[in-house]
Amino acid sequence: MALLASNIILTIMNFPLDIIGSVYSSWWLSSAACNLYLYGNWVLEGGMMHMHVLITANRIWAMQFPVSYKTHHGSSKRTGLFLILLAWIYVHVVCLPGVVLDALYYRQPPADGCSMNDVQVEWINTAQFLVYDMPVLFIVFAYPFLLLKQLQRNRKSLERRGTLMVSHAPSRMSPSNGQDGHHAPLQRRKSVFSKETTRAFLVLTVVTASVFICWTPSQIWWTIKLANSRIQLPDIFYKVTSALYGLQAVIDPLLFVVTFKDLRDVVLDGVKEGWRCGREQRRRTSIWSSNTARGQVHPA
C-alpha cells in the first residue's frame, strides 16, 4: 500500500509539473514550484523505487527465513511500517540536501528551465548511484534467486502432498483412527500459507517485470550521461526512456488491482456502486425532465 500511495502522490503532484517542464524550454512558474518539482524528481521518485526494494527484500526474508518472517513480520504491521519509515528517511538523507542547496545557492535562471545545477556533480553522481542505480540492480538480480527458491518450494510442496495422500489412503487392515481429522487443520493452514506465498510471488514477478521494462533503460541513460557528458545517445532513446519511466507510476496501481484479489474486489465494487448511482441519478433526471415538460413540477 505504501508503493500505491507513493505512485498516486507522484502522479498527482509531480507529473503536471513534469509536463510543463518538458513542453516549455524556460521555467515560467515560481521558484517554489521548481522546488516542489525537484523534490518530486529526486525524493519522491527515489522513495517509490525503495518501496519496490522493500517488496523484493520482503520476499527474500519470507522465503529464506520463513520462521523469522512469520515471527517478526507476519504477526505484526509495526515491522513493515518501521522499514517503510526507514527507507523514506534514507532517501531524504541522501537526496534532500542537494535539493535544498540548489534552492539556496545553485538555482539556475528560469530561462534554463528547472533542473539540478551541474555544480553539484559529485552529489548528483552519488545520489544517482545510491538511490536509483542500486535499487534497480538489487531488484533485477534478486529475482533469479527468488525464482529458484519458489521452484524449490513448489517441488517440496508437491512431494509433501503426494506423501500425505499415500499416508492417509484408506486401509483394509485398520479402520480410520481420527488422524485425518487431527491433521486437517494443519493441512488447511499450510494450504493457505502456500496460496499466500504463491500470490505474493506473482505480485513480485509483475512488479519486477515493470521495473525492468520501465526503469532500467532510463537508469542506463542517466548513468551514461552522468559518467561522461560527451557521450551523445540518440534523442529518440531519451524520449522513449522518459515515457517508460513516467509510465511506471501509472502501471503500478493497475498491477496491484490485477494481482491482489481483495483490492480488485474493492475496485470492482466501487465501479459497480458508481454505475448504479449514476444510473439512478439519470433515471431521476429523466423523470424530472418529463414532469417538467408536462407541467407537473411544483415549487417546494
MARFIVEX-208629 format. One line per 3 residues: number of its first residue (from 1); for each residue x negated, y negated, z negated of N, C-alpha, C, CB. Coordinates in steps of 0.02 Angstrom, whole numbers, plus 50000, padded with zeros to 5 digits. Last residue first. Glycine has a CB too. Layout:
BEGIN
NUM) X:Y:Z:X:Y:Z:X:Y:Z:X:Y:Z | ...
//
This chain:
BEGIN
300) 52062:48802:50216:52068:48827:50147:52100:48774:50103:51999:48846:50118 | 52154:48792:50369:52102:48768:50323:52115:48792:50253:52097:48693:50325 | 52199:48935:50462:52220:48877:50424:52164:48854:50378:52284:48892:50383
297) 52216:49015:50613:52168:48998:50561:52190:48934:50527:52095:48991:50589 | 52294:49036:50721:52314:49069:50659:52267:49054:50601:52318:49144:50669 | 52278:49002:50853:52303:48951:50807:52323:48979:50741:52360:48915:50837
294) 52219:49086:50939:52292:49093:50932:52322:49041:50885:52309:49163:50908 | 52086:49055:50924:52117:49044:50989:52193:49047:50985:52092:49096:51040 | 52069:49097:50793:52063:49026:50809:52098:49010:50875:51989:49004:50812
291) 52079:49233:50807:52130:49198:50767:52129:49123:50782:52119:49211:50692 | 51962:49256:50881:52028:49274:50908:52084:49237:50873:52039:49350:50903 | 51865:49214:50792:51872:49179:50857:51940:49193:50887:51816:49200:50905
288) 51883:49307:50690:51892:49235:50676:51903:49196:50741:51831:49206:50638 | 51852:49426:50756:51919:49416:50728:51933:49342:50717:51927:49455:50662 | 51716:49400:50786:51764:49412:50840:51836:49401:50816:51756:49483:50868
285) 51664:49390:50658:51661:49332:50702:51711:49339:50759:51590:49324:50731 | 51684:49520:50614:51718:49466:50580:51719:49403:50624:51685:49450:50513 | 51600:49588:50703:51672:49604:50702:51711:49547:50669:51684:49669:50664
282) 51476:49535:50670:51503:49523:50737:51578:49536:50739:51466:49566:50788 | 51465:49586:50541:51468:49514:50550:51496:49496:50619:51398:49483:50541 | 51458:49722:50568:51515:49697:50528:51522:49621:50537:51505:49714:50454
279) 51338:49724:50638:51399:49745:50671:51461:49719:50635:51402:49821:50677 | 51250:49683:50537:51258:49644:50597:51322:49660:50634:51199:49653:50642 | 51264:49788:50446:51284:49721:50426:51295:49676:50487:51231:49690:50380
276) 51213:49893:50525:51282:49896:50500:51307:49827:50481:51287:49944:50441 | 51082:49849:50547:51126:49859:50605:51200:49860:50582:51109:49925:50641 | 51035:49850:50415:51037:49788:50453:51083:49792:50513:50968:49769:50475
273) 51045:49987:50389:51085:49940:50350:51091:49873:50385:51055:49931:50280 | 50953:50037:50482:51023:50057:50486:51068:50008:50449:51032:50128:50458 | 50836:49976:50434:50859:49962:50502:50933:49979:50509:50818:50001:50555
270) 50828:50034:50306:50835:49961:50314:50861:49941:50382:50769:49928:50301 | 50813:50168:50341:50872:50147:50303:50884:50072:50308:50865:50167:50229 | 50689:50158:50405:50748:50179:50443:50812:50159:50407:50747:50254:50455
267) 50608:50120:50295:50615:50076:50354:50677:50093:50394:50552:50082:50398 | 50625:50232:50210:50644:50165:50187:50655:50118:50246:50590:50136:50140 | 50573:50334:50291:50644:50336:50271:50668:50267:50248:50654:50388:50216
264) 50440:50293:50298:50479:50297:50359:50554:50297:50343:50460:50359:50400 | 50402:50308:50166:50403:50241:50195:50444:50239:50259:50332:50217:50209 | 50414:50448:50158:50453:50405:50113:50458:50334:50142:50419:50403:50043
261) 50324:50493:50259:50395:50506:50264:50436:50460:50221:50410:50579:50246 | 50196:50418:50340:50224:50425:50273:50300:50434:50278:50207:50363:50229 | 50174:50404:50480:50145:50461:50444:50173:50471:50374:50071:50453:50440
258) 50243:50289:50524:50250:50351:50560:50229:50411:50518:50209:50349:50624 | 50204:50190:50434:50275:50206:50441:50284:50274:50474:50311:50151:50482 | 50067:50189:50458:50092:50209:50392:50166:50228:50396:50081:50153:50341
255) 50064:50142:50589:50038:50209:50574:50064:50234:50507:49962:50209:50574 | 50115:50014:50572:50152:50062:50612:50130:50134:50598:50145:50046:50686 | 50012:49954:50495:50078:49964:50466:50120:50015:50505:50115:49898:50463
252) 49903:49966:50597:49901:49999:50531:49971:50007:50500:49858:49959:50484 | 49929:49882:50707:49935:49954:50714:49941:49988:50646:49876:49983:50752 | 49899:49754:50665:49968:49769:50684:49980:49844:50686:49985:49738:50753
249) 49765:49759:50641:49808:49738:50586:49882:49751:50601:49798:49664:50570 | 49717:49794:50770:49712:49840:50713:49760:49823:50657:49641:49841:50687 | 49720:49691:50859:49775:49739:50861:49775:49786:50801:49770:49780:50925
246) 49601:49625:50841:49662:49594:50815:49720:49642:50813:49679:49535:50857 | 49519:49719:50906:49507:49703:50835:49569:49671:50804:49447:49656:50828 | 49566:49716:51036:49572:49778:50997:49565:49764:50923:49519:49829:51020
243) 49531:49584:51069:49601:49604:51071:49612:49668:51030:49624:49616:51143 | 49392:49591:51056:49430:49545:51013:49503:49564:51011:49422:49472:51038 | 49361:49682:51157:49347:49699:51087:49385:49654:51039:49271:49694:51074
240) 49403:49608:51271:49434:49672:51255:49423:49690:51182:49406:49727:51300 | 49319:49495:51265:49391:49487:51264:49427:49552:51244:49416:49464:51333 | 49190:49553:51272:49210:49514:51213:49285:49508:51208:49178:49444:51215
237) 49198:49609:51400:49187:49652:51342:49207:49617:51278:49112:49673:51338 | 49210:49500:51483:49268:49544:51476:49261:49590:51416:49278:49584:51540 | 49081:49449:51482:49134:49412:51446:49196:49456:51435:49152:49350:51484
234) 48945:49561:51454:48999:49535:51497:49054:49503:51456:49028:49591:51540 | 48814:49498:51346:48859:49551:51368:48914:49521:51412:48890:49588:51307 | 48653:49445:51332:48719:49424:51356:48758:49485:51380:48711:49373:51413
231) 48534:49410:51213:48567:49464:51250:48638:49442:51268:48569:49530:51208 | 48499:49307:51132:48482:49301:51204:48514:49356:51246:48407:49301:51213 | 48524:49340:51003:48572:49296:51036:48558:49289:51111:48573:49228:51003
228) 48509:49480:50922:48472:49445:50974:48522:49404:51015:48433:49495:51020 | 48591:49508:50812:48522:49532:50813:48480:49495:50864:48520:49607:50828 | 48713:49453:50846:48677:49425:50789:48604:49447:50788:48711:49446:50723
225) 48747:49534:50956:48743:49461:50964:48703:49430:50907:48813:49431:50966 | 48750:49662:50899:48702:49647:50953:48692:49571:50959:48727:49676:51021 | 48856:49642:50808:48789:49661:50784:48736:49646:50836:48788:49735:50765
222) 48963:49612:50893:48938:49561:50847:48868:49578:50820:48987:49552:50789 | 48976:49736:50965:48966:49672:50999:48935:49620:50953:49032:49645:51027 | 48998:49827:50862:48939:49835:50905:48923:49769:50940:48951:49890:50959
219) 49119:49779:50813:49060:49777:50770:48996:49786:50810:49065:49831:50716 | 49201:49804:50925:49190:49735:50901:49128:49730:50858:49251:49710:50863 | 49199:49946:50935:49172:49904:50989:49157:49832:50966:49222:49902:51047
216) 49257:49982:50803:49188:49998:50822:49162:49955:50879:49182:50070:50840 | 49395:49946:50794:49343:49908:50759:49272:49920:50785:49345:49924:50687 | 49478:50028:50874:49489:49956:50870:49430:49917:50841:49550:49942:50830
213) 49431:50162:50867:49450:50132:50931:49451:50056:50928:49519:50158:50952 | 49402:50183:50731:49351:50197:50782:49368:50163:50848:49346:50273:50793 | 49524:50148:50670:49462:50111:50654:49410:50121:50709:49433:50135:50586
210) 49609:50244:50724:49621:50174:50739:49560:50131:50724:49681:50148:50698 | 49550:50360:50670:49553:50351:50743:49564:50278:50761:49609:50394:50773 | 49573:50337:50535:49505:50340:50559:49503:50330:50635:49472:50407:50540
207) 49714:50345:50535:49681:50282:50515:49609:50281:50540:49684:50274:50438 | 49734:50478:50572:49759:50425:50616:49727:50358:50599:49836:50419:50611 | 49667:50543:50464:49648:50555:50533:49671:50498:50579:49678:50621:50558
204) 49732:50502:50348:49662:50485:50357:49641:50492:50430:49618:50530:50313 | 49857:50560:50372:49851:50487:50367:49779:50466:50379:49875:50462:50298 | 49817:50694:50365:49846:50668:50427:49842:50592:50428:49919:50691:50434
201) 49778:50703:50233:49727:50710:50284:49753:50685:50352:49703:50783:50289 | 49902:50689:50170:49850:50638:50159:49796:50642:50212:49820:50645:50089 | 49963:50806:50214:49991:50742:50233:49939:50686:50225:50054:50727:50192
198) 49881:50901:50150:49885:50900:50223:49912:50834:50248:49929:50957:50247 | 49907:50868:50016:49839:50863:50042:49840:50859:50118:49797:50922:50019 | 50044:50896:50008:50021:50828:49996:49950:50818:50024:50022:50813:49921
195) 50040:51035:50033:50075:50991:50079:50053:50919:50071:50151:50996:50070 | 49969:51077:49919:49942:51089:49985:49975:51044:50037:49950:51162:50005 | 50058:51042:49818:49993:51010:49820:49961:51018:49888:49947:51039:49766
192) 50164:51129:49850:50175:51057:49852:50108:51020:49857:50213:51034:49789 | 50098:51253:49828:50126:51237:49894:50136:51161:49901:50191:51274:49906 | 50068:51246:49693:50014:51249:49741:50038:51231:49811:49983:51319:49742
189) 50199:51246:49643:50156:51188:49631:50098:51187:49680:50129:51190:49559 | 50243:51372:49686:50276:51312:49712:50232:51251:49701:50344:51303:49678 | 50158:51454:49612:50153:51455:49685:50186:51393:49714:50185:51519:49713
186) 50204:51424:49484:50135:51409:49502:50126:51406:49577:50087:51461:49471 | 50337:51474:49491:50324:51402:49480:50253:51382:49500:50335:51384:49408 | 50309:51616:49519:50343:51573:49566:50331:51499:49554:50417:51586:49563
183) 50255:51698:49424:50208:51664:49467:50243:51614:49514:50169:51714:49508 | 50368:51750:49359:50317:51716:49319:50272:51673:49364:50275:51766:49280 | 50439:51811:49459:50468:51753:49426:50418:51714:49386:50525:51775:49382
180) 50347:51914:49486:50364:51865:49538:50393:51802:49507:50413:51896:49589 | 50346:51988:49370:50287:51949:49386:50302:51896:49438:50231:51994:49410 | 50452:52070:49336:50458:51998:49320:50398:51958:49338:50472:51990:49248
177) 50433:52197:49380:50424:52185:49309:50425:52111:49291:50359:52216:49285 | 50514:52306:49491:50492:52238:49477:50489:52226:49403:50538:52187:49511 | 50454:52478:49472:50504:52426:49486:50476:52357:49470:50568:52438:49445
174) 50335:52578:49555:50352:52539:49495:50402:52486:49513:50288:52507:49463 | 50334:52651:49673:50307:52683:49612:50329:52645:49550:50231:52686:49615 | 50375:52576:49779:50420:52629:49756:50398:52659:49691:50425:52684:49809
171) 50358:52398:49779:50326:52464:49775:50377:52515:49749:50264:52462:49728 | 50357:52246:49872:50393:52295:49830:50361:52364:49834:50467:52300:49852 | 50215:52135:49862:50258:52178:49903:50293:52229:49859:50218:52213:49959
168) 50126:52057:49797:50195:52053:49774:50243:52093:49818:50217:51981:49772 | 50006:52080:49863:50010:52098:49793:50082:52098:49767:49968:52050:49752 | 50034:52029:49992:50019:52100:49983:50029:52121:49911:49947:52115:50004
165) 50057:51895:49966:50109:51933:49999:50098:52008:49991:50111:51915:50074 | 49934:51858:49910:49994:51857:49869:50050:51897:49900:50018:51785:49858 | 49850:51871:50022:49838:51913:49963:49900:51916:49919:49780:51886:49923
162) 49902:51772:50107:49904:51842:50127:49895:51889:50068:49851:51856:50180 | 49873:51660:50029:49942:51675:50045:49950:51748:50067:49968:51629:50100 | 49734:51663:50028:49771:51672:49965:49843:51691:49978:49768:51609:49922
159) 49711:51640:50166:49688:51702:50135:49724:51715:50069:49612:51699:50122 | 49765:51512:50180:49794:51568:50218:49773:51634:50187:49772:51565:50291 | 49678:51441:50097:49749:51443:50081:49783:51500:50117:49782:51377:50100
156) 49557:51457:50163:49565:51488:50097:49639:51493:50078:49526:51448:50044 | 49587:51382:50278:49571:51452:50284:49580:51488:50217:49500:51461:50310 | 49608:51254:50223:49663:51288:50258:49650:51363:50264:49673:51258:50328
153) 49479:51229:50174:49536:51234:50127:49595:51269:50160:49557:51164:50102 | 49407:51223:50293:49390:51274:50243:49448:51283:50194:49327:51255:50205 | 49469:51110:50350:49473:51175:50384:49457:51232:50336:49426:51177:50443
150) 49432:51013:50256:49503:51028:50266:49511:51096:50301:49536:50973:50307 | 49293:51012:50270:49322:51031:50206:49395:51050:50214:49314:50974:50156 | 49285:50964:50404:49258:51030:50386:49288:51055:50321:49182:51028:50382
147) 49341:50837:50386:49373:50885:50431:49350:50956:50415:49359:50868:50504 | 49247:50778:50303:49314:50791:50277:49352:50840:50321:49353:50725:50272 | 49138:50773:50394:49132:50810:50331:49201:50827:50303:49092:50768:50280
144) 49192:50690:50496:49174:50760:50510:49166:50802:50447:49109:50762:50549 | 49212:50566:50417:49269:50606:50442:49248:50678:50461:49299:50572:50503 | 49099:50497:50388:49129:50538:50335:49183:50584:50361:49158:50493:50280
141) 49070:50422:50499:49027:50479:50485:49054:50523:50428:48957:50455:50467 | 49174:50325:50496:49165:50367:50555:49125:50430:50538:49130:50328:50611 | 49158:50263:50369:49222:50295:50388:49212:50345:50445:49273:50242:50409
138) 49025:50215:50374:49046:50261:50322:49109:50299:50342:49059:50223:50256 | 49029:50127:50484:48984:50185:50485:49006:50237:50434:48912:50163:50471 | 49122:50034:50435:49137:50071:50495:49094:50134:50499:49127:50028:50558
135) 49053:49984:50319:49117:50019:50313:49134:50060:50375:49172:49969:50301 | 48932:49928:50380:48930:49986:50336:48997:50021:50328:48904:49965:50268 | 48981:49816:50456:48948:49873:50488:48950:49936:50444:48876:49857:50505
132) 49046:49731:50357:49078:49753:50419:49046:49815:50449:49076:49697:50469 | 48975:49705:50242:49047:49703:50238:49081:49732:50300:49070:49632:50227 | 48837:49717:50272:48864:49745:50210:48940:49752:50213:48845:49702:50152
129) 48818:49655:50400:48796:49724:50387:48833:49754:50327:48720:49726:50376 | 48874:49528:50383:48895:49570:50439:48878:49644:50426:48863:49547:50505 | 48801:49479:50276:48872:49492:50267:48899:49538:50323:48911:49426:50266
126) 48674:49468:50339:48683:49510:50280:48756:49529:50270:48657:49475:50217 | 48699:49377:50443:48675:49445:50459:48686:49492:50400:48600:49443:50477 | 48740:49265:50366:48785:49294:50416:48764:49366:50432:48786:49252:50481
123) 48624:49236:50292:48685:49258:50258:48732:49292:50306:48720:49199:50224 | 48539:49199:50397:48521:49255:50353:48583:49282:50316:48468:49233:50301 | 48606:49091:50456:48597:49152:50494:48580:49211:50450:48543:49143:50547
120) 48663:48964:50430:48664:49017:50379:48653:49086:50411:48731:49016:50341 | 48664:48895:50548:48612:48879:50499:48607:48933:50446:48627:48810:50467 | 48774:48923:50623:48717:48969:50629:48660:48952:50582:48692:48969:50700
117) 48930:48904:50541:48870:48872:50568:48811:48921:50568:48852:48808:50527 | 49078:48986:50589:49023:48981:50541:48961:48952:50575:49008:49050:50510 | 49201:48879:50667:49163:48941:50661:49106:48931:50613:49136:48965:50730
114) 49303:48791:50755:49299:48812:50685:49265:48880:50682:49369:48814:50652 | 49236:48670:50875:49280:48723:50852:49270:48738:50778:49269:48785:50893 | 49164:48562:50911:49132:48627:50921:49175:48685:50897:49065:48629:50885
111) 49238:48454:50871:49232:48466:50943:49202:48534:50959:49190:48411:50975 | 49222:48447:50733:49283:48478:50760:49279:48493:50835:49342:48433:50747 | 49053:48493:50689:49102:48443:50711:49163:48478:50740:49071:48395:50762
108) 49030:48618:50557:49017:48591:50623:49069:48538:50642:49016:48646:50675 | 48976:48617:50391:49033:48617:50436:49016:48584:50503:49093:48583:50404 | 48883:48631:50289:48863:48650:50357:48921:48649:50407:48833:48719:50355
105) 48927:48593:50159:48866:48565:50187:48856:48577:50262:48808:48594:50151 | 49055:48643:50120:49025:48587:50084:48968:48553:50123:48998:48611:50018 | 49090:48747:50206:49139:48693:50195:49105:48632:50164:49196:48717:50151
102) 48977:48828:50195:48994:48800:50260:49041:48741:50251:49025:48853:50306 | 48987:48865:50061:48930:48823:50083:48944:48792:50151:48866:48865:50086 | 49105:48943:50068:49103:48883:50026:49047:48836:50049:49095:48901:49952
99) 49064:49048:50152:49122:49006:50171:49121:48941:50132:49188:49044:50158 | 48959:49102:50076:48946:49074:50142:49002:49029:50166:48936:49130:50192 | 49027:49147:49959:48976:49093:49956:48962:49062:50024:48912:49121:49928
96) 49117:49252:50008:49142:49186:49988:49088:49132:49983:49177:49191:49922 | 49048:49374:50034:49070:49330:50089:49088:49259:50067:49129:49361:50122 | 49007:49440:49915:48964:49439:49974:48983:49383:50022:48967:49506:50010
93) 49112:49420:49826:49043:49404:49805:48998:49398:49865:49016:49459:49756 | 49221:49470:49899:49217:49398:49883:49146:49378:49863:49265:49381:49827 | 49190:49606:49904:49195:49568:49966:49190:49493:49952:49261:49584:50003
90) 49194:49637:49765:49133:49646:49804:49134:49605:49868:49123:49720:49820 | 49329:49612:49737:49277:49572:49703:49212:49577:49742:49267:49596:49630 | 49388:49712:49814:49400:49641:49831:49349:49595:49798:49470:49621:49810
87) 49340:49826:49748:49324:49815:49818:49334:49742:49837:49368:49860:49863 | 49398:49810:49621:49325:49810:49627:49305:49797:49699:49297:49878:49603 | 49534:49824:49652:49509:49760:49625:49434:49755:49633:49528:49754:49551
84) 49532:49959:49692:49553:49906:49739:49527:49838:49717:49630:49905:49746 | 49493:50019:49573:49449:50025:49632:49467:49972:49684:49455:50095:49663 | 49603:49988:49491:49536:49965:49473:49489:49966:49533:49507:50008:49416
81) 49706:50054:49556:49708:49982:49552:49640:49953:49535:49759:49960:49500 | 49662:50188:49536:49669:50161:49603:49669:50085:49603:49732:50186:49635 | 49669:50194:49395:49606:50205:49429:49608:50176:49500:49589:50279:49432
78) 49805:50174:49369:49756:50124:49347:49690:50132:49382:49746:50130:49273 | 49890:50273:49399:49880:50223:49451:49826:50173:49432:49945:50187:49466 | 49862:50445:49360:49867:50375:49338:49854:50329:49397:49817:50361:49281
75) 49841:50572:49404:49889:50563:49350:49898:50491:49328:49868:50604:49291 | 49744:50563:49504:49810:50589:49521:49862:50576:49468:49806:50661:49534 | 49628:50516:49435:49663:50475:49484:49734:50499:49496:49625:50476:49549
72) 49579:50603:49338:49567:50531:49331:49607:50488:49379:49495:50517:49340 | 49627:50734:49372:49622:50711:49303:49621:50636:49297:49561:50741:49269 | 49619:50747:49509:49685:50754:49478:49685:50728:49406:49707:50827:49479
69) 49479:50728:49521:49526:50683:49555:49595:50687:49521:49532:50701:49629 | 49424:50835:49451:49411:50767:49428:49461:50718:49458:49340:50745:49446 | 49473:50937:49536:49491:50936:49465:49482:50866:49437:49448:50986:49425
66) 49416:50910:49664:49489:50908:49654:49509:50904:49580:49520:50970:49684 | 49297:50853:49738:49303:50861:49665:49377:50860:49646:49263:50805:49627 | 49318:50855:49876:49255:50881:49849:49259:50894:49774:49199:50831:49863
63) 49446:50804:49892:49429:50867:49923:49365:50897:49895:49423:50858:49998 | 49453:50683:49820:49505:50733:49811:49484:50801:49837:49569:50711:49846 | 49338:50614:49867:49345:50630:49797:49395:50687:49787:49367:50568:49756
60) 49374:50600:50002:49312:50635:49983:49316:50658:49911:49250:50590:49994 | 49491:50523:49989:49495:50591:50016:49433:50632:50000:49506:50589:50092 | 49434:50404:49938:49485:50439:49900:49492:50512:49923:49551:50403:49906
57) 49355:50364:50044:49323:50385:49982:49371:50424:49937:49295:50324:49944 | 49459:50330:50135:49411:50384:50151:49378:50410:50087:49358:50360:50200 | 49520:50226:50064:49559:50284:50086:49513:50343:50100:49601:50266:50148
54) 49413:50138:50048:49441:50170:49989:49484:50230:50008:49483:50120:49949 | 49396:50096:50181:49342:50133:50148:49369:50170:50087:49285:50085:50127 | 49514:50025:50199:49503:50086:50238:49448:50129:50206:49484:50069:50310
51) 49483:49923:50114:49540:49964:50097:49538:50029:50137:49606:49926:50111 | 49378:49866:50183:49362:49905:50123:49422:49942:50096:49334:49859:50070 | 49447:49798:50284:49401:49853:50301:49387:49897:50240:49336:49826:50329
48) 49512:49702:50207:49552:49752:50243:49508:49812:50262:49584:49721:50305 | 49401:49626:50166:49440:49663:50117:49483:49717:50149:49485:49617:50078 | 49364:49572:50290:49318:49616:50254:49354:49658:50201:49263:49576:50221
45) 49476:49494:50314:49461:49549:50359:49412:49598:50328:49433:49522:50426 | 49464:49405:50204:49523:49448:50211:49510:49507:50258:49582:49408:50237 | 49332:49349:50228:49351:49382:50165:49410:49430:50174:49368:49329:50112
42) 49321:49305:50365:49266:49340:50330:49291:49380:50270:49214:49289:50307 | 49444:49255:50412:49399:49292:50456:49347:49333:50419:49364:49243:50502 | 49498:49188:50300:49531:49247:50327:49485:49289:50370:49591:49227:50367
39) 49402:49088:50288:49414:49133:50232:49449:49197:50256:49457:49099:50177 | 49419:49023:50409:49356:49058:50396:49363:49107:50338:49300:49007:50382 | 49551:48973:50387:49536:49017:50444:49472:49057:50433:49530:48975:50509
36) 49533:48890:50277:49579:48948:50272:49564:48998:50328:49652:48924:50276 | 49447:48795:50334:49426:48835:50276:49468:48898:50270:49430:48792:50211 | 49533:48744:50432:49473:48779:50453:49445:48822:50396:49419:48729:50477
33) 49625:48682:50349:49648:48737:50391:49589:48778:50417:49689:48711:50451 | 49543:48584:50296:49570:48635:50251:49595:48695:50291:49627:48605:50208 | 49522:48505:50408:49465:48543:50381:49488:48597:50333:49416:48496:50345
30) 49663:48521:50523:49625:48490:50468:49566:48534:50447:49670:48478:50408 | 49652:48546:50703:49685:48549:50638:49640:48521:50584:49706:48622:50621 | 49577:48548:50815:49615:48487:50804:49656:48490:50740:49661:48475:50862
27) 49431:48600:50872:49475:48614:50815:49512:48550:50798:49435:48640:50753 | 49410:48640:51047:49397:48599:50988:49449:48616:50934:49400:48523:51005 | 49461:48731:51137:49388:48731:51125:49370:48690:51064:49351:48704:51187
24) 49606:48829:51110:49575:48762:51115:49501:48767:51098:49611:48712:51067 | 49629:48966:51099:49659:48929:51155:49623:48862:51165:49733:48917:51143 | 49566:49010:50984:49548:49040:51048:49572:48999:51108:49576:49110:51052
21) 49623:48937:50881:49551:48932:50892:49529:48961:50959:49514:48967:50837 | 49755:48981:50893:49739:48911:50905:49665:48903:50920:49759:48867:50845 | 49737:49115:50857:49762:49099:50924:49746:49026:50942:49838:49111:50928
18) 49697:49098:50725:49651:49130:50772:49672:49115:50844:49649:49206:50760 | 49810:49046:50667:49751:49004:50671:49701:49032:50722:49718:48996:50602 | 49893:49162:50678:49911:49100:50712:49852:49052:50719:49967:49065:50674
15) 49814:49254:50597:49820:49263:50669:49845:49200:50706:49867:49320:50683 | 49820:49221:50459:49760:49207:50499:49770:49211:50574:49706:49254:50479 | 49947:49245:50400:49908:49186:50382:49854:49169:50434:49876:49196:50315
12) 50005:49362:50454:50045:49302:50445:50001:49240:50438:50090:49309:50384 | 49898:49454:50456:49937:49441:50517:49975:49375:50511:49985:49498:50530 | 49854:49454:50323:49809:49433:50376:49847:49415:50439:49758:49488:50391
9) 49969:49505:50259:49943:49439:50242:49899:49412:50298:49905:49441:50175 | 49976:49633:50320:50032:49586:50327:50008:49514:50313:50089:49604:50280 | 49854:49692:50281:49870:49682:50352:49924:49630:50362:49892:49748:50383
6) 49869:49695:50142:49814:49656:50173:49829:49642:50246:49748:49694:50166 | 49978:49783:50129:49985:49714:50107:49931:49669:50138:49982:49709:50031 | 49917:49900:50177:49976:49873:50211:49986:49799:50193:50038:49913:50193
3) 49817:49917:50081:49799:49906:50151:49856:49875:50189:49777:49972:50184 | 49897:49942:49970:49852:49884:49970:49830:49866:50041:49790:49897:49927 | 49959:50060:50000:50000:50000:50000:49957:49936:50000:50046:50000:49940
//
